[in-house]
């Protein structure tokens, strides 16, 4: 497990890049998985990483597991690689931009949120 200072820095980074609330993320995961014929139970909606991010958002820092810390690093790295607001113009409404936004939202980051 990471030391206390490393965990605190990761916690801050994670909550900086995950700019959606747990309610917003839960709603997005449900909408994302909704289908015309079937729809998963709310607690099963979304990919495993999105579900894990949602679970982390509902925890206290002292309750983090090694797996939580691994996912937090993964999310911080992925969001950093996909969304660099200082080096990128405003997103355009192209299918690629929409897919990128939806992928980021599955990780709890909405690039259109200030």
N, C-alpha and C positions, 0 to 999 in steps of 0.2 A: 504494500500500500504506500502511496505517496506520503511525504512528510507534511506536517501541518501547513507550512508556508506555501509549499507547492500546491496543496489542495485548495488553500484559500485563493491563490492566484488563478487556478483553474476555475474555481467557482465563479469568480468575478468575470473571467473571460467568457465562460459559458453563458452567464446571465446577460452579458453585453451582446453576444451574437444571437441568442435566443430572445427575440424581441416580441414574440407572441405570448400571451398569457396562456395558462393551462386550459382555460375555457375556450379560447380562440383555437388553440392547437387541437383540442378534442373535437371541436366542431368541424375543423378542416379535415381531420382524419376520417370522420364519419361521412362528410360530403364526398371526399375523394374516393371512398370505397362504395358509395351508394350505386346500386345498379337497378336497372328497370325491373328485373325479376327477383333478385335476392339482395340482401343487405346484411352485413355481419352485425353481431351484437355490438353495442357501443364500445365495450371494453376490448373488443377484438378488431376494431377498425384501424386501418393503416398498417404500414410495414412495421416489422419488429423495432427498427431504430426509432421511428416516430413514436411508437408506444413507449419505448424506453425513455425517450426525452420527456414525454408526458409524465411518466413515473418520477423522474428526477425532479421535475418542476414541483412536484407535490411532496418532496422530501426536505428535511433539514440537512444542512451541510454535515452534521455529525452522524447522520444515518447513511451516508454514502458507502457503497460497497466497491470492491475492486472493479467489478464489471461496470458500475455506474461511472467510475473515473475513466475507464477505457472508452466508454461511449461519449463522455464529455469531451475527451481529447479528439475523438473522431469527428464529432460535430463541430468543434471549434476549427479544426483543420479544414474540413469540407466546406463550411460556410466561408471561411477565409479564402479558399481557393475559388469558390464560385461567385462570391459577392464582394467585390472590392469597390465600394462606393466612391472613393476618391479618384480612382483611375478609370472610371467607367461613366459614359454618358447615361442620361436617364434611359431606362428600359423602353424599348419600342414595343409595339403590339404585334410582334411576329410570333409565329408558332414556336420558334426556338426560345424566345424570351419567355413565353408563357410556360413552356416545359421547365425551363430553368427556375422560374419563380415558384412553380408548383413543387419542384424537387426541394428547393430551399424551405418552402413552407412546411413540407413534411418533416423537416428537421427543426421546425419552430422559428424559422427566420423569414419574415416577410420583407423583401427588399423594397417594397413600396411604402413601408411604414417609416416615419421619420426617426 
